[in-house]
Amino acid sequence: MNRTFMIILASAAAAFAPMSARATSFDCTRAHAPDEKAICASRALNDKDVRMSTLYEIDGHLVGMGRRGAMHDDQIAWLKARKACGAARACLNAAYDRRIAALRSVLEEVYTHGPF
């Protein structure tokens, strides 16, 4: 299979995979922070967490090492921002929407320009 087909396939899998088949990207039985508890208590936030995690994983496999390091740094900064939301679901929803959009843009850039 060619690389373009694999990118399209990975993108479709992340976008349309049933979210109920996976749990959050972290163990809800160990959730102590308010943001984690809110995510575990909300199906919509759980689904966004899985979508974000899946896109992050896919992107990490498609980009070069330098970009992967920058993505990791961005993820750490985003996790701090998510934590700052506490249990505020509107804030958490907005944070996930922004992160998912950023990760999708990485996928689009790889699709358009190739790995970087």
Backbone hydrogen bonds in HBPLUS format (Angstrom, degrees):
<---DONOR---> <-ACCEPTOR-->    atom                        ^
c    i                          cat <-CA-CA->   ^        H-A-AA   ^      H-
h    n   atom  resd res      DA  || num        DHA   H-A  angle D-A-AA Bond
n    s   type  num  typ     dist DA aas  dist angle  dist       angle   num
A0006-MET N   A0002-ASN O   3.13 MM   4  6.47 154.9  2.20 148.5 156.0     1
A0007-ILE N   A0003-ARG O   2.95 MM   4  6.26 153.6  2.02 152.2 159.1     2
A0008-ILE N   A0004-THR O   3.02 MM   4  6.29 165.6  2.04 154.4 157.8     3
A0009-LEU N   A0005-PHE O   2.88 MM   4  6.05 160.7  1.92 149.7 155.6     4
A0010-ALA N   A0006-MET O   2.86 MM   4  6.02 161.3  1.89 148.4 153.4     5
A0011-SER N   A0007-ILE O   2.92 MM   4  6.06 159.8  1.96 149.2 155.0     6
A0012-ALA N   A0008-ILE O   2.94 MM   4  6.13 160.6  1.98 149.5 154.7     7
A0013-ALA N   A0009-LEU O   2.94 MM   4  6.12 157.6  1.99 148.0 154.5     8
A0014-ALA N   A0010-ALA O   3.01 MM   4  6.22 157.7  2.06 147.6 153.0     9
A0015-ALA N   A0011-SER O   2.96 MM   4  6.12 151.6  2.04 145.7 153.9    10
A0016-PHE N   A0012-ALA O   2.90 MM   4  5.89 157.1  1.95 153.2 157.6    11
A0017-ALA N   A0013-ALA O   3.00 MM   4  5.30 134.1  2.22 137.3 142.0    12
A0021-ALA N   A0018-PRO O   3.30 MM   3  5.88 161.7  2.33 111.9 117.1    13
A0022-ARG N   A0019-MET O   3.23 MM   3  5.84 164.7  2.26 115.8 120.0    14
A0030-ARG N   A0027-ASP O   3.01 MM   3  5.56 156.6  2.06 114.1 121.5    15
A0031-ALA N   A0028-CYS O   3.24 MM   3  4.89 167.7  2.25  99.5 102.2    16
A0037-LYS N   A0033-ALA O   3.00 MM   4  6.28 164.0  2.02 161.4 166.3    17
A0038-ALA N   A0034-PRO O   2.99 MM   4  6.13 157.9  2.04 146.2 152.1    18
A0039-ILE N   A0035-ASP O   3.01 MM   4  6.22 153.9  2.08 146.2 153.2    19
A0040-CYS N   A0036-GLU O   2.94 MM   4  6.17 161.0  1.98 151.6 156.7    20
A0041-ALA N   A0037-LYS O   2.98 MM   4  6.12 138.2  2.16 140.8 152.0    21
A0042-SER N   A0039-ILE O   3.31 MM   3  5.35 154.9  2.38 101.1 108.3    22
A0046-ASN N   A0042-SER O   2.87 MM   4  6.01 157.6  1.92 149.3 156.5    23
A0047-ASP N   A0043-ARG O   2.87 MM   4  6.07 160.7  1.91 149.4 154.1    24
A0048-LYS N   A0044-ALA O   3.03 MM   4  6.30 155.3  2.10 143.1 149.7    25
A0049-ASP N   A0045-LEU O   2.86 MM   4  6.06 153.1  1.93 148.3 155.9    26
A0050-VAL N   A0046-ASN O   2.99 MM   4  6.30 156.8  2.04 152.6 158.2    27
A0051-ARG N   A0047-ASP O   2.94 MM   4  6.18 162.9  1.97 150.0 155.0    28
A0052-MET N   A0048-LYS O   2.84 MM   4  5.98 165.9  1.86 151.5 155.4    29
A0053-SER N   A0049-ASP O   2.93 MM   4  6.03 165.1  1.95 147.2 151.8    30
A0054-THR N   A0050-VAL O   2.88 MM   4  6.02 159.2  1.93 151.3 156.8    31
A0055-LEU N   A0051-ARG O   2.97 MM   4  6.18 165.8  1.99 152.8 156.4    32
A0056-TYR N   A0052-MET O   2.91 MM   4  6.09 160.0  1.95 152.3 158.4    33
A0057-GLU N   A0053-SER O   3.00 MM   4  6.20 157.1  2.05 145.4 151.3    34
A0058-ILE N   A0054-THR O   2.92 MM   4  6.18 165.7  1.94 154.1 157.9    35
A0059-ASP N   A0055-LEU O   2.83 MM   4  5.93 173.3  1.83 156.0 158.3    36
A0060-GLY N   A0056-TYR O   2.98 MM   4  6.08 155.8  2.04 142.9 149.7    37
A0061-HIS N   A0058-ILE O   3.03 MM   3  5.34 136.8  2.22 105.1 116.9    38
A0062-LEU N   A0059-ASP O   2.98 MM   3  5.13 141.4  2.13 103.0 114.7    39
A0063-VAL N   A0059-ASP O   3.18 MM   4  6.31 133.0  2.41 158.1 167.6    40
A0068-ARG N   A0064-GLY O   2.89 MM   4  6.08 151.0  1.98 151.4 161.0    41
A0069-GLY N   A0065-MET O   3.03 MM   4  6.31 150.2  2.12 150.4 156.5    42
A0070-ALA N   A0066-GLY O   3.25 MM   4  6.58 155.4  2.32 143.3 149.4    43
A0071-MET N   A0067-ARG O   2.84 MM   4  6.11 153.8  1.91 149.8 157.7    44
A0072-HIS N   A0068-ARG O   2.94 MM   4  6.19 151.7  2.02 144.1 151.6    45
A0073-ASP N   A0069-GLY O   3.03 MM   4  6.33 159.6  2.07 147.1 152.1    46
A0074-ASP N   A0070-ALA O   2.90 MM   4  6.16 157.1  1.95 148.4 154.9    47
A0075-GLN N   A0071-MET O   2.86 MM   4  6.10 149.7  1.95 145.8 154.3    48
A0076-ILE N   A0072-HIS O   2.98 MM   4  6.30 156.3  2.04 152.7 158.2    49
A0077-ALA N   A0073-ASP O   3.04 MM   4  6.31 161.4  2.08 149.1 154.0    50
A0078-TRP N   A0074-ASP O   2.86 MM   4  6.06 153.5  1.93 145.0 153.1    51
A0079-LEU N   A0075-GLN O   2.85 MM   4  6.09 155.9  1.91 149.4 155.6    52
A0080-LYS N   A0076-ILE O   3.13 MM   4  6.42 150.6  2.22 144.9 152.1    53
A0081-ALA N   A0077-ALA O   3.05 MM   4  6.37 153.7  2.12 145.3 152.6    54
A0082-ARG N   A0078-TRP O   2.77 MM   4  6.06 156.0  1.82 154.1 161.3    55
A0083-LYS N   A0079-LEU O   2.94 MM   4  6.10 157.8  1.99 143.0 148.9    56
A0084-ALA N   A0080-LYS O   3.08 MM   4  6.33 144.1  2.21 140.0 149.3    57
A0085-CYS N   A0082-ARG O   2.98 MM   3  5.32 147.2  2.09 106.8 116.8    58
A0086-GLY N   A0083-LYS O   3.03 MM   3  5.59 153.9  2.10 113.3 120.7    59
A0088-ALA N   A0085-CYS O   3.20 MM   3  5.67 160.0  2.24 134.1 134.2    60
A0092-LEU N   A0088-ALA O   2.97 MM   4  6.27 160.1  2.01 154.1 160.5    61
A0093-ASN N   A0089-ARG O   2.79 MM   4  5.94 162.7  1.82 152.2 156.7    62
A0094-ALA N   A0090-ALA O   3.03 MM   4  6.21 162.7  2.07 145.6 150.1    63
A0095-ALA N   A0091-CYS O   2.89 MM   4  6.10 156.1  1.94 147.8 155.1    64
A0096-TYR N   A0092-LEU O   2.90 MM   4  6.14 163.4  1.93 154.2 158.0    65
A0097-ASP N   A0093-ASN O   2.90 MM   4  6.12 160.4  1.94 150.3 156.3    66
A0098-ARG N   A0094-ALA O   2.99 MM   4  6.22 160.0  2.03 150.2 154.6    67
A0099-ARG N   A0095-ALA O   3.02 MM   4  6.25 163.2  2.05 150.4 155.1    68
A0100-ILE N   A0096-TYR O   2.85 MM   4  5.94 168.5  1.86 158.7 161.8    69
A0101-ALA N   A0097-ASP O   3.04 MM   4  6.13 157.4  2.09 142.2 148.6    70
A0102-ALA N   A0098-ARG O   2.97 MM   4  6.23 154.4  2.04 145.9 153.0    71
A0103-LEU N   A0099-ARG O   2.92 MM   4  6.17 158.5  1.97 151.6 157.2    72
A0104-ARG N   A0100-ILE O   2.85 MM   4  6.04 151.5  1.93 148.1 156.5    73
A0105-SER N   A0101-ALA O   2.97 MM   4  6.18 145.8  2.09 142.0 151.0    74
A0106-VAL N   A0102-ALA O   3.22 MM   4  6.58 142.8  2.37 139.5 148.4    75
A0107-LEU N   A0103-LEU O   3.21 MM   4  6.53 159.2  2.25 143.9 148.7    76
A0108-GLU N   A0104-ARG O   2.85 MM   4  6.15 156.7  1.90 150.6 157.3    77
A0109-GLU N   A0105-SER O   2.87 MM   4  6.03 154.6  1.93 143.4 150.3    78
A0110-VAL N   A0106-VAL O   2.95 MM   4  6.23 158.9  2.00 153.0 158.2    79
A0111-TYR N   A0107-LEU O   2.94 MM   4  6.15 158.6  1.99 146.5 152.9    80
A0112-THR N   A0108-GLU O   2.81 MM   4  5.99 153.9  1.88 148.9 156.0    81
A0113-HIS N   A0109-GLU O   2.72 MM   4  5.67 169.4  1.73 153.4 157.2    82
A0114-GLY N   A0110-VAL O   2.75 MM   4  4.40 138.1  1.92 122.9 130.2    83
